[in-house]
Every structure is written in structure tokens, then in C-alpha cells.
Amino acid sequence: MNQSKNSGIVEQFVNTVMGVKPGNQQQSPSTLIANTQEIDIKAILVYTIGTTLQILVMILVLLGMEKLVMFVEDSSSFPSWFSTLLTGLFFALLSIRSRIFSLLDNTRSRQTYDQVIRPRWSPPPLVFPIVWMIIAVLRVISSVLVWQQMNHQFLVLPLILFVVNLALGDTWNTIFTVERRLGAAVPVVILGPWLSAVVVTAIYWQTNPIAGMTLSFSCVWLTIAAVLVFRIWQLNGSEPLYPLKLTLVDK
């Protein structure tokens, strides 16, 4: 009983930190389903505009952080380590809550994962927020190393590509977790979060090899996640690999 209680406490803590809501908190009297094979052009435009705006906002935030850190480092009121602490906290916020800069619905929920047919080797739901917590820590460490290597600048290519990777991951979450578009989620996870993570890791590695090695674990996990998304798509009907028009129906 104590073990079960401790497991529940750990699960609650992890879900709280990562902002994951249990499926039963997301239940509603209606749901969106695809009744046609027609492509949803409006959804593609929303994803594109939403992702682009999120990237632009986060780039502006990078600029703001650069100005703030410059002020802190030029001021004699702060200790020399304070700018590094501030930068680490900033990257922690981006890594865990980048979705606050998104106009799309980026609710983190287990509902879709709990309800779809999954392969036997699929990890239990709790594994995902735990792994993403670990990746968030690795992202913070690697990004701070890159920031230091780039003379404490934020508006540099590696960090800009980093926020692009975060935005693409948030958009994928909208497509798969929120809207349950299992077909569209397949090419998006490959061309979005996975490919951009590989690019960011390579750029980080060129900038600071330790930063690249630190971030490389995210590529391993995203490879597993991409294969899982593909298998879920296969096991649940193999709908077209583009967003279908959805209709609101009562449950």
C-alpha cells in the first residue's frame, strides 16, 4: 500500500511539474471526429501561423533576455554568477513551459495515449513526463553551455534553432494529443520535433561538444517516440497522413 501511495505521489509531482492533466479531467460531452477524407486546409494554416508566431515571440524573448543579462553583468549590484543562474532559470522555463508562447491549444493530457491502441512495447503513460523532465534538465545544461560559448549572447543560431525545435514540438502536441489527428502526427513528428532535434544537437555539438553530447539523449528518445507514433497510426486505422476535417459530435 505504501509503495502504491508513493507511486501516486511521484506521479502527481511529475504531472504537476510537466503540466500533464489526467485523461478524466479532459472529458467533455462532445468530441471532434473525422467523418470525411477531406484535407483540412484551415488547420494547416492555423498550425503554420501559430508555429511561426510562437517562434517569433520566443526570438523576441531571447532578445529581451540578452538585454537583461547585459544589464545584470554591467551592474555592480549583482554577483558574477547571477547572470548564469538567471540564464539557467530562463532555459528551464522554455524547456518545460514553451507552450505559454503558443496561440495553439497545447494542453498536456494522457487522454489520447490512454484511449488509442498501442503496441505491446509502448511505455506506460508516466514514463513520458519523467523522460521529458530529464530532457528538460539536459536542455538547460546544454543551452547554458552554448550560451557561455557564444559570449553570453542569446540571438545566435544554435539558440534560435533551439526555440524552433520547442515550437515544433508544441505544434505536434496540438495535432496528436489535443486534436487526435493520428495520421497528420506521423509526418509532423518526423519533420518537426525529430528532425529539428537532430539539427539542434548537431549545431550544439559544433559549438560545444559537451553540449551536443548532453542534448543527444533527446534525439534517442524522439526516435523512439516517432516509431511509437508510427505504430499507433498503423494500429488505429492508418488514416491519411494529413489533417482531416473534424466534426463536433456528442459522445
Residue pairs with C-beta under 8 A, 6 or more apart in sequence:
10 126
11 126
14 20
14 126
14 129
14 130
14 133
15 21
15 22
15 129
17 96
17 129
17 133
18 96
18 108
18 129
18 132
18 133
19 96
19 97
19 99
19 108
20 108
20 109
20 110
20 128
20 129
21 107
21 108
21 109
21 110
22 109
22 110
23 109
23 110
23 111
23 114
23 115
25 109
26 107
26 109
26 111
27 111
28 251
29 250
29 251
30 248
30 249
30 250
30 251
31 248
31 249
31 251
32 179
32 180
32 246
32 247
32 248
32 249
33 246
33 247
33 249
34 181
34 239
34 244
34 245
34 246
34 247
35 245
35 247
36 244
36 245
36 247
37 240
37 244
38 244
38 245
39 240
39 242
39 243
39 244
39 245
40 242
40 243
40 244
40 245
40 246
43 179
43 181
43 243
43 245
44 242
44 243
46 104
47 104
47 171
47 174
47 175
47 243
49 103
50 102
50 103
50 104
50 171
50 174
51 102
51 104
51 167
51 168
51 170
51 171
53 103
54 98
54 101
54 102
54 103
54 104
54 167
54 170
54 171
55 163
55 164
55 167
57 101
58 94
58 98
58 101
58 163
58 166
58 167
59 155
59 160
59 163
61 101
62 154
62 155
62 159
62 160
62 163
63 154
63 155
65 87
65 90
65 154
66 153
66 154
66 155
68 86
69 83
69 86
69 87
69 152
69 154
70 152
72 78
72 82
72 83
72 86
73 83
73 152
83 152
84 144
84 148
87 144
87 147
87 152
88 140
88 144
91 139
91 140
91 143
91 144
91 147
92 136
92 140
94 139
94 162
94 163
94 166
95 135
95 136
95 137
95 139
95 140
95 143
95 166
96 133
96 136
98 163
98 166
98 167
98 169
98 170
99 106
99 108
99 170
99 173
101 167
102 167
102 170
102 171
102 174
104 170
104 171
104 174
104 178
105 174
105 178
106 170
106 173
106 174
106 178
107 177
107 178
108 129
108 173
108 177
109 177
109 178
110 125
111 177
112 176
112 177
112 178
112 180
113 125
113 128
113 177
114 125
116 180
116 182
116 232
116 235
116 236
117 232
117 235
117 236
118 228
118 231
118 232
118 235
119 228
119 231
119 232
119 235
122 228
122 231
122 232
123 228
131 221
134 217
135 217
135 218
135 221
138 214
138 215
138 217
138 218
139 162
139 215
139 218
141 211
141 214
142 204
142 208
142 210
142 211
142 212
142 214
142 215
143 159
143 162
143 211
145 204
145 208
145 210
145 211
145 214
146 156
146 158
146 159
146 204
146 207
146 208
146 211
147 153
147 154
147 159
148 208
149 207
149 208
149 211
150 156
150 158
150 159
150 207
157 203
158 200
158 203
158 204
158 207
161 196
161 199
161 200
161 203
162 200
162 204
164 196
164 200
165 193
165 196
165 197
165 199
165 200
168 188
168 192
168 193
168 196
169 192
169 193
171 188
171 192
172 185
172 188
172 189
172 192
172 193
175 181
175 184
175 185
175 188
175 243
176 182
176 185
176 188
176 189
176 229
179 243
179 246
181 239
181 243
181 244
181 246
182 229
182 232
182 233
182 236
182 237
182 239
183 233
183 238
183 239
183 240
183 241
183 242
183 243
183 244
184 241
184 242
184 243
184 244
185 229
185 233
186 229
186 230
186 233
186 241
187 241
189 222
189 225
189 226
189 229
190 226
193 222
193 225
193 226
194 219
194 222
194 223
194 225
194 226
197 215
197 218
197 219
197 222
198 219
200 215
201 212
201 215
201 216
201 218
201 219
202 212
204 211
204 212
204 214
204 215
205 211
205 212
205 213
205 216
206 212
233 239
